[in-house]
Amino acid sequence: MYLNCHTYYSLRYGTFSETELLHLAQANHVTQVVLTDINNTSAALNFVRKAPEYNVRPILGLDFRNGVNQCFVGIARNNEGYLELNNFLSRHLHEKKEIPVAAPKFEHAYVVYPFEKVVENNMSIFADNEFIGISISDLRRLPFSKILNLKDKLVVQQPVTFRNKADFNAHRLLRAIDNNCLLSKLDKTEEGNEEEKMFPIQNLAMVFSEYPFILENTERLMNACSISFDFSEKRPPQNQETYLGSSEEDEALLERLCEEGLPYRYETVNQDILDRVNKELSLIKSMDFVSYFLLNWDIVSHARKQGFFYVGRGSGANSIVAYLLRITDVDPMELDLYFERFINLYRANPPDFDIDFSHRDRPEMTKYIFERFKNVALLGTYVTFKERGVIRELGKVFGLPKSEIDLLCEGRWDLSRLDEVSRLVLKYGRLIKDMPNYLSIHAGGILISEKPLHYFSATHMPPKGFPTVQFDMVIAEDVGLFKFDILGQRGLAKIREALDIIAYNQPEKVDTFDIHDIKKIKTDESVNNLVKTAQCMGCFYVESPAMRMLLKKLEVDNYLGLVAASSIIRPGVAKSGMMREYILRHRNPGRTEEKAHPVLLSIMPETYGVMVYQEDVIKVAHHFADLDLGEADVLRRGMSGKFRSREEFQKVKDKFIDNCRRKSESDDVIFEIWEQIASFAGYAFAKGHSASYAVESYQTLFLRAYFPLEYMVAVLNNGGGFYRPEFYVHEVRMLGGTVHPPCVNRSHYANAIYGTDVFIGFGFLRELESRVVERILKERASNGSFLSLEDFLDRVLISVEQVDVLIRINAFRFTNINKHELLWKAYFFLSKGKKIDHPKLFAPKHQDFKIPELYTTHLEMAFTQLELLGFCLCSPFELLIEPPKNSRGSKDLEKYLGHHIDIYGYLVTVKNTSTHNGKRMYFATLVDQHGQVFDTVLFPPVAAKYNFRGKGIYRFYGKVVSEFGFLSIEVIKMQKQDYVQDPRYADMKTSTKVFENKKAEAKANRIS
């Protein structure tokens, strides 16, 4: 009887989930329900999936509205009707058109107009599939309306939006958030009716007992509706069924591509390789995944034709077929990758390829996929109300001042001291927390379906400009749609741009190497030496302090070692204590025999019997606990964060323990191994994933080893990496480059390199407008370099404020005129208003102004760079009031091992973390006076006394310690050092004194 039910996917309107709606229906003995969210289908598939568990027959529909103004309700008679409704809604969402007053002609869907709209619009003629909805509140007016004569057209339309008063209050707050207004200013027309509730079915029938024909019409309408989707484990894939048009053609193409790929990938093709290929092909065919492989092959083939870089990773890297089709660059035979981690007969959820493209190439690849295939959409996701966000939104709704909102967000409050309004914010915040706030786009998921995607969901059109379904990846998998992950990654853009920079800066070297010759790069001594010494600044995935530390501890000097390190660094392995155990066994082989369980060692000999990769869980569950591959995969999915049924997970856990006990394993061993499995908790990598990362790491390490300056410029031009841009600028200097501030004749928007000279790009100047940069570059390209400031001002349309930025950063230093003099000249030449842009037939004549002799100090330049670039191009140690008392640095740590050291360092990065009992501690990485990096740790007692107070130079006193050969300083005392006063804002006496000293120093240098 309930034709108009909402969930909280009626965004910023509804108040509970689809499963709570089903629970509500069950509690009120309602056996069939129509889900009709407002212009949204996010809940639909899961509603249908879960309904049988509550003995409810699900029916799907849509509540079509303009804002809160209800136009009509559409109810799908069948799956074709649901498609019609989704087509209609999607068209209006894409084109941002209002919903019309009258519904279009639906062939397979019913339309219910609310009583009020029928009266308001004086509607009198209705199609066979159109009805008039009567709510409980409408019954008072029905006897006095002509509508009562249309007996065959009247149905019950009692909306369901709330369960109780708390839901209604939450609804009002959501409406105020949506309208960005104070709760007290919320218009009543923006709210739903508080009586939009579900009542027991007997009560509803009693209320309408005077009009039994309304109940009969409603029952007849609902009984005529039926919707079904296959959620069974044996469901067929819903993706595009074939690539060429038939299964036979697809299989023949896949086999041919594998044959062609064998000589490309392997110099010698042995029987093991052929057996692996045949095994995989057999499984791929039997599970209907042939088209999935071919679609991915089509995508990467197009990328190669366009010259786009990509990396295929994820569990798909475990497949030799993927390797032969060049979807991935990871050889599963070399790494003994477990194909069953990717596809096995017991695995219900689909296979997974993650294909990374440069963030610059990804939009073009997405566009290609939408043009190449028929039924395509981006995968959706939901952005939910998080705790701080809820507090901020509700704080505004209740009219709290910003200072009080900030206090609540930071948790710095005592409940007993809060006023009533602040308490309400916290109280209702708990109601709204984790509700969906708005629809967004999955990071990289694209669906390519056999059926139109509107068969499953309506689509909306986000700013990216591609249709996006209104459900997430979990629902997609449930219904048999497996995504294609097309991801953007800056690391690939760095490689691509580095090659372009090499082509113009060292063109003679372009043909001396192949960045795709991974086999050669992996065995390159210079590259492996960088890994061994952890000289990895700017290199993909291996540049962080934690990774640098791990590489030194493991003494990694080869590709396989880096593959292991890429996974060992993940929180799951570290948290379980197995990272430390792995290092101990790696450095002391005798420990492996002593500590490793014989079965685990036989399963994972290359990782010393330690679980490191996701597939290790499958292996251990299968071989150690005798679980079948399907049950083992349940454990893996339980770790991945994509798991839904905790009950199923618990059953597998119980079986794991029972099987081990039957094999006479002790509880100590059983639970120790189980804890290792549990600790992975969504953080472990598949081995193929780690191997893919390691391939890209080796490519970046190769570029750093042989073309360090070009590579660092590419890193800077693509947003840097783990660290702030200034540290990559520092690295350029350490690698032999000379860094110059922006120059109007040499710089571009991005950083540029000429030989070993690197010019900071105009894009680094925070205050310089992009349109000004465009004018400078266009004029320079058309008419050559600028000869003087006057020449520049004559040729480029620019305001005095913008030329001021260029002069202050010393972009006209080629004139050899002091920047203060240049500023005087610029202000003489330009008014405060905009300069008129007009063609110049003759070179203008300029008056020769007499300007007093002016000077610029080194310090003044450094502080100007700090202001305009965010960092200075000199050593920050030159800015200290008092120079360091000693010259100790990273090179001295070994000499002071076990002893105390007094050392200065410029802060690179600091990691705040907590001990197991919640006490704060810090790990900090710094640069010493000589430009070398060193690491410190502040344990809780010291961290309680000292804090890092932002960027700057700190003086440390502490003990030099070594852990597995990695040296660091356990800090005892710490003090931030003061910079000199900015001379640009110092008093005149100080400025004059500094200036005179600098002048005398310069004179002395000239005499000498």
QUIHUHU-V375670 format. One record per pair of residues at least 12 apart in sequence whose C-alpha atoms are under 6 Angstrom apart, sorted by the first residue. I is the first residue (numbers start at 0). GAP is how many residues later the second one is. If there is no record, write none. Layout:
I,GAP  I,GAP
//
This chain:
1,31  2,31  2,154  3,32  3,155  4,30  4,31  4,154  4,155  5,30  5,31  5,154  5,155  9,27  9,28  11,162  11,163  12,158  13,147  14,152  17,29  27,172  29,171  30,25  31,24  31,25  31,26  32,25  32,26  33,25  33,26  34,25  34,26  35,25  35,26  35,27  36,25  36,26  37,25  38,25  40,416  41,428  41,429  59,16  60,13  60,14  60,15  61,12  70,30  71,40  71,41  72,38  72,39  73,36  73,37  74,34  74,35  75,33  76,31  76,32  76,148  76,149  77,147  77,148  77,149  78,148  80,27  80,28  82,371  82,372  85,368  85,372  89,368  89,369  92,367  93,366  93,367  109,19  109,20  110,19  111,18  111,19  111,20  111,21  112,19  112,20  113,18  113,19  114,17  114,18  114,19  130,22  130,23  131,21  131,22  132,22  132,23  132,24  133,22  133,23  134,22  134,23  153,60  154,59  154,62  154,63  158,37  159,36  159,37  159,38  160,35  161,35  162,34  181,215  181,216  182,214  230,247  230,248  232,115  236,243  237,242  237,243  238,209  238,210  238,211  238,242  239,208  239,209  239,210  240,209  241,49  242,48  257,66  260,63  309,46  309,47  310,44  310,45  311,15  311,16  311,42  311,43  312,41  312,376  312,379  313,39  313,40  313,375  314,27  314,37  314,371  314,373  315,26  315,36  315,37  316,13  316,371  317,14  317,19  317,21  317,370  318,20  319,12  340,274  345,284  346,283  349,132  353,131  354,130  354,131  355,131  355,132  356,131  356,132  357,130  357,131  357,132  357,134  357,135  358,129  358,130  358,131  361,126  374,73  374,74  374,77  375,71  375,72  376,69  376,70  376,90  376,91  377,68  377,90  378,63  378,66  378,67  378,89  378,90  379,60  379,61  379,62  379,88  379,89  379,90  379,91  379,92  380,59  380,60  380,61  380,91  381,54  381,57  381,58  382,53  382,54  382,55  383,50  383,51  383,52  383,53  384,48  384,49  384,50  384,52  385,47  385,48  387,21  389,39  393,31  443,41  443,42  443,43  444,38  444,39  444,40  445,37  445,38  446,36  493,220  493,221  496,217  497,212  497,213  497,216  500,209  521,37  526,174  526,175  527,29  527,30  530,26  531,23  531,24  531,25  533,14  538,161  539,157  552,411  552,412  552,413  562,127  562,128  562,131  565,124  566,118  567,44  569,113  570,112  571,107  571,108  571,111  571,112  575,100  575,103  591,16  595,13  612,71  612,72  612,73  612,74  613,70  613,71  613,72  617,14  624,31  624,34  624,35  638,42  638,43  639,42  640,41  716,33  736,19  736,20  737,19  737,20  738,19  739,19  740,18  740,19  741,17  741,18  741,19  741,69  742,68  743,67  744,40  746,12  746,14  747,13  748,12  748,13  748,14  749,13  763,105  764,103  764,104  798,35  799,30  806,12  859,123  878,100  878,101  879,98  879,99  879,100  880,98  880,99  887,15  888,39  889,44  896,63  896,64  897,62  897,63  898,60  898,61  899,58  899,59  900,56  900,57  901,54  901,55  902,52  902,53  903,50  903,51  904,21  904,22  904,23  904,48  904,49  905,20  905,21  905,46  905,47  906,19  906,44  906,45  907,17  907,18  908,15  908,16  909,13  909,14  910,12  918,21  919,20  920,17  920,18  920,19  920,22  921,15  921,16  922,13  922,14  923,12  934,33  935,32  935,33  935,34  936,33  937,33  952,23  952,24  953,21  953,22  953,23  954,19  954,20  955,17  955,18  956,14  956,15  956,16  957,12  957,13  957,14
//
